[in-house]
Amino acid sequence: MKPFAYLRARSTDEAVRASSTHPGAGFLGGGTNLVDLMKLGVETPDLLIDISRLPLDRVADTDNGGLRIGATVRNSDLAAHPAVRTRYPVLSQALLSGASGQLRNTATTGGNLLQRTRCPYFQDTSKPCNKREPGTGCPAREGAHRDLAVLGHSEHCVATHPSDMAVALSALDATVRLHGPDGERTVPASEFHRLPGDTPHRDTGIRSGELLTEVVLPPRPDGAGSLYRKARDRASFAFALASVAAVLSVRDGRIAHAALSFGGLAHRPWRAHAAEDVLRGAPATEETFARAADAELAAARPLRDNAFKVGLARSLAVEALAELAADS
């Protein structure tokens, strides 16, 4: 076991200062992903900064009718929160489709966003992996990649991001607030995670020393419904082969607002901008929904064993949009 130091942060500023002065530090919230990776030898922090007792565990309305979600709010509490269930059901559904009840009772908002890929090569330190050790290669491209990326991947990495919650936040146009040595900044949730490119070891745009403090949801668009659909190998406790978060409002038979994000297909939640361009102002019909999905998934580059994901994602998107349109 690799020795490490432990600090219980008494304030956000103390946590950021400690992280800034210890490049090998890691933030500890629920620990449901970090501790597992430490046991595997994938993560080897020199210092664990415990932020679980900081006042980041609140859900509160914003002045404009949105919602602020603290970084240490537990997944189970967030899924059950009345404001989330009534105004942002896609978020509640996404959270409840992930992990088990026991894990959701411990896992946090920030940790969920920052969890790392479940690619088997990344988690096995006896295997090469560009995400874990840059420059060693990506054996998944020719090896076991059935569950991995069909969009946005590179020759250096074909991993997928495992979060369900992040897919919903992307479709909801949420923003992520970060506190660091240079102050606070916000990043759109749909841009928070990075595509692999030549640097697959960098999962997000977080800068050195920065702490994720909260997620902010904008007000729900007028008349918009939302839902999350997920396809997986078994009914529970499984990561997505493909998933979709959809937000839709229809007026006089035409689409007034549309937002769509895919999960399980890429290195990050995949905001479907091409599909949204087809949807806006178009008739709310299954034909429109199919054209929109096809426009987005035309960019897919499946590998030997995962081409089925493209058709699966298409079906999920069409069914989700059709269900929302029927309820409008």
C-alpha positions in Angstrom: 0.0 0.0 0.0 1.3 3.5 -0.9 1.5 5.8 2.2 -0.4 9.1 2.0 -1.2 12.0 4.2 -4.7 13.1 5.2 -6.2 16.6 5.8 -9.7 17.4 6.9 -10.4 20.8 5.2 -12.1 23.3 7.4 -12.9 25.7 4.5 -13.0 25.8 0.8 -10.0 28.1 0.8 -8.0 25.7 3.0 -8.8 22.8 0.6 -7.7 24.8 -2.4 -4.5 26.0 -0.7 -3.6 22.5 0.3 -4.2 21.2 -3.2 -2.2 24.0 -4.8 0.9 23.3 -2.6 0.6 19.5 -3.1 0.6 18.6 -6.8 -0.1 14.9 -5.8 -3.1 15.7 -3.7 -6.7 14.4 -4.3 -10.0 15.6 -3.0 -12.1 13.1 -1.0 -15.9 13.3 -0.9 -17.8 10.1 -0.9 -14.8 8.1 -2.1 -16.8 5.6 -4.1 -14.5 5.9 -7.2 -11.3 7.4 -5.8 -10.9 4.8 -3.0 -11.5 1.9 -5.5 -8.9 3.3 -7.8 -6.4 3.7 -5.0 -6.9 0.0 -4.1 -6.2 -0.9 -7.7 -3.1 1.3 -7.8 -4.5 3.5 -10.5 -4.7 6.6 -8.3 -1.8 7.2 -6.0 -2.4 10.6 -4.2 0.3 11.8 -1.8 -2.4 13.7 0.2 -6.1 13.2 0.6 -8.0 16.4 1.3 -11.3 15.5 2.9 -14.0 18.0 1.8 -17.0 16.0 3.0 -17.6 18.3 6.0 -17.5 21.5 4.0 -20.8 23.4 3.6 -21.3 22.2 0.1 -24.2 19.8 0.8 -27.1 22.1 0.0 -29.7 22.3 -2.8 -31.2 25.8 -3.1 -33.2 27.9 -5.6 -31.5 30.6 -7.5 -33.0 34.1 -7.8 -34.0 33.4 -11.4 -35.8 30.1 -10.8 -32.9 27.7 -11.3 -31.3 25.4 -8.8 -27.9 25.4 -7.1 -26.5 22.0 -6.2 -23.5 21.7 -3.8 -20.6 19.4 -4.7 -21.1 17.2 -1.7 -24.8 16.6 -2.1 -25.4 12.9 -2.1 -26.8 11.3 -5.2 -29.7 9.7 -3.4 -30.6 13.0 -1.8 -30.5 14.9 -5.1 -32.6 12.3 -6.9 -35.2 12.5 -4.2 -35.3 16.3 -3.9 -38.8 17.7 -4.7 -37.4 20.5 -6.9 -35.4 18.1 -9.0 -38.2 15.6 -9.3 -40.8 18.2 -10.4 -38.7 20.6 -12.5 -35.8 18.5 -13.7 -37.1 14.8 -13.8 -34.3 13.9 -16.3 -31.8 14.5 -13.6 -33.6 12.4 -11.0 -34.1 9.6 -13.5 -30.4 9.6 -14.5 -29.2 9.4 -10.9 -31.6 6.6 -10.1 -30.4 4.6 -13.1 -26.8 4.6 -11.8 -25.0 2.4 -9.4 -26.9 0.9 -6.4 -28.9 2.5 -3.6 -25.9 2.0 -1.2 -23.5 3.7 -3.5 -25.9 6.6 -4.2 -26.2 7.2 -0.5 -22.5 7.9 -0.4 -21.5 9.2 -3.9 -21.5 13.0 -4.3 -22.4 15.4 -7.1 -18.8 16.5 -7.6 -17.5 12.9 -7.4 -20.0 11.7 -9.9 -18.8 14.3 -12.4 -15.2 13.5 -11.7 -15.4 9.7 -11.8 -13.0 8.1 -14.2 -13.6 5.6 -17.0 -14.4 2.0 -16.4 -12.4 0.8 -19.4 -10.8 -2.5 -18.2 -7.4 -1.5 -19.6 -7.4 1.7 -17.5 -8.2 -0.2 -14.3 -5.6 -2.9 -14.9 -2.2 -1.6 -14.0 -0.6 -4.7 -15.7 -1.8 -3.4 -19.1 -0.7 -0.4 -21.1 -3.1 2.6 -21.2 -2.6 6.1 -22.5 -5.1 7.5 -20.0 -3.3 6.0 -17.1 0.3 6.3 -18.5 0.5 8.6 -21.5 2.5 7.2 -24.4 2.1 3.5 -23.5 -0.7 2.8 -26.1 -4.4 2.0 -26.3 -4.8 -1.8 -26.5 -8.6 -1.4 -26.4 -8.7 -0.3 -30.0 -7.8 -3.8 -31.1 -8.9 -5.6 -27.9 -12.0 -5.5 -25.7 -13.9 -2.4 -26.9 -17.5 -3.5 -27.1 -18.6 -1.1 -24.4 -16.3 1.8 -25.5 -16.6 4.9 -27.7 -18.1 5.4 -31.2 -17.9 9.2 -31.1 -15.1 11.6 -30.5 -12.4 9.0 -29.9 -8.8 9.2 -31.1 -6.0 6.8 -31.9 -4.8 7.4 -28.3 -8.0 6.5 -26.4 -11.5 5.0 -27.0 -12.7 5.1 -23.4 -16.2 6.3 -22.4 -17.3 8.5 -19.5 -19.4 6.5 -17.1 -21.6 9.1 -15.5 -25.4 9.1 -16.0 -25.8 12.4 -14.1 -23.4 14.2 -16.3 -25.4 13.4 -19.4 -28.5 14.9 -17.9 -26.6 18.0 -16.7 -25.3 18.5 -20.3 -28.9 18.4 -21.7 -30.1 20.8 -19.0 -27.5 23.5 -19.9 -26.1 23.3 -16.4 -22.9 25.1 -15.4 -20.1 23.8 -13.2 -18.5 26.2 -10.6 -14.9 25.9 -9.8 -12.9 27.5 -7.0 -9.1 27.8 -7.4 -6.0 29.7 -6.5 -7.0 32.5 -9.0 -10.6 32.7 -7.7 -13.9 31.3 -9.1 -15.0 30.5 -12.6 -17.8 28.6 -14.3 -17.7 26.1 -17.1 -20.7 24.8 -19.1 -21.4 21.2 -18.1 -21.4 20.2 -21.8 -17.8 21.5 -22.1 -16.5 20.4 -18.7 -15.2 17.0 -19.9 -12.7 16.8 -22.7 -12.4 14.6 -25.7 -9.2 12.5 -25.7 -7.2 13.9 -28.6 -3.5 13.6 -27.9 -3.9 14.0 -24.1 -6.4 11.3 -23.0 -5.0 11.4 -19.4 -6.8 14.8 -19.0 -10.5 14.0 -18.4 -11.7 17.6 -17.7 -10.6 21.2 -18.0 -10.0 21.6 -14.3 -6.9 23.5 -13.5 -4.3 22.7 -10.9 -5.6 23.3 -7.4 -9.2 23.9 -8.4 -12.1 22.4 -6.4 -15.5 21.8 -7.9 -17.9 23.5 -5.5 -21.4 23.4 -7.1 -23.5 22.8 -10.2 -26.1 25.4 -11.3 -29.2 24.6 -13.3 -30.9 27.3 -15.3 -34.7 27.7 -15.1 -36.6 25.0 -16.9 -37.7 26.2 -20.4 -41.4 27.1 -20.6 -43.5 24.0 -21.1 -40.5 21.7 -21.5 -40.6 18.0 -20.4 -37.5 15.9 -19.9 -36.5 12.3 -19.5 -33.6 9.9 -19.4 -33.4 6.6 -21.1 -30.5 4.0 -20.6 -29.7 0.7 -22.3 -27.4 -1.7 -20.4 -26.5 -5.3 -20.3 -28.6 -6.0 -17.1 -31.5 -4.2 -15.4 -29.4 -2.6 -12.6 -25.9 -1.8 -11.4 -24.5 -1.6 -14.9 -23.0 1.3 -16.9 -24.7 2.5 -20.1 -24.1 0.9 -23.5 -25.9 4.0 -24.7 -28.2 6.5 -23.0 -30.0 9.7 -23.9 -31.1 12.7 -21.9 -33.8 14.7 -23.7 -35.5 18.0 -23.0 -38.4 19.0 -25.3 -41.2 21.5 -25.6 -43.8 21.6 -28.4 -46.1 24.4 -29.4 -48.8 24.1 -32.1 -47.3 20.8 -33.3 -43.8 22.2 -33.8 -40.7 21.9 -31.6 -40.1 25.1 -29.6 -37.1 23.9 -27.6 -35.0 20.8 -27.9 -31.8 19.6 -26.1 -30.3 16.2 -26.5 -27.3 14.5 -25.0 -26.0 11.0 -25.4 -24.1 8.9 -22.8 -22.1 5.8 -23.2 -20.8 6.8 -26.7 -17.9 9.1 -26.1 -15.2 10.3 -23.7 -17.7 12.9 -22.4 -21.5 13.4 -22.4 -22.1 14.0 -26.1 -24.3 17.1 -26.6 -26.1 16.5 -29.9 -25.9 19.9 -31.5 -26.5 18.6 -35.1 -29.7 16.8 -33.9 -30.9 19.9 -32.1 -30.5 22.0 -35.3 -32.8 19.6 -37.1 -35.3 19.6 -34.3 -35.8 23.3 -33.7 -39.0 24.6 -35.4 -39.6 21.2 -37.1 -42.8 19.2 -36.8 -42.9 17.0 -33.7 -43.1 13.8 -35.6 -41.2 10.5 -35.4 -39.8 11.2 -38.9 -38.3 14.4 -37.6 -36.9 12.7 -34.5 -35.3 10.0 -36.7 -33.7 12.6 -39.1 -32.3 14.4 -36.1 -30.7 11.3 -34.6 -29.3 10.3 -38.0 -27.8 13.8 -38.4 -25.9 13.5 -35.1 -24.9 9.8 -35.4 -23.5 10.3 -38.9 -20.2 11.3 -37.2 -19.9 7.9 -35.4 -16.8 5.9 -36.0 -17.5 2.5 -34.5 -14.8 -0.1 -33.9 -14.8 -3.8 -34.8 -17.3 -4.9 -32.0 -19.4 -1.8 -31.1 -21.2 -0.7 -34.2 -24.5 -1.8 -32.5 -24.2 1.2 -30.3 -25.1 3.5 -33.1 -28.5 1.9 -33.8 -29.1 1.5 -30.1 -28.5 5.2 -29.5 -30.8 6.1 -32.5 -33.6 4.1 -31.1 -33.3 5.5 -27.6 -33.3 9.1 -28.9 -36.3 8.6 -31.2 -38.3 6.8 -28.5 -37.5 9.5 -25.8 -38.4 12.4 -28.1 -41.6 10.7 -29.2 -42.6 10.1 -25.6 -42.0 13.7 -24.6 -43.9 15.0 -27.7 -46.9 12.8 -26.8 -46.9 14.3 -23.3 -46.7 17.9 -24.5 
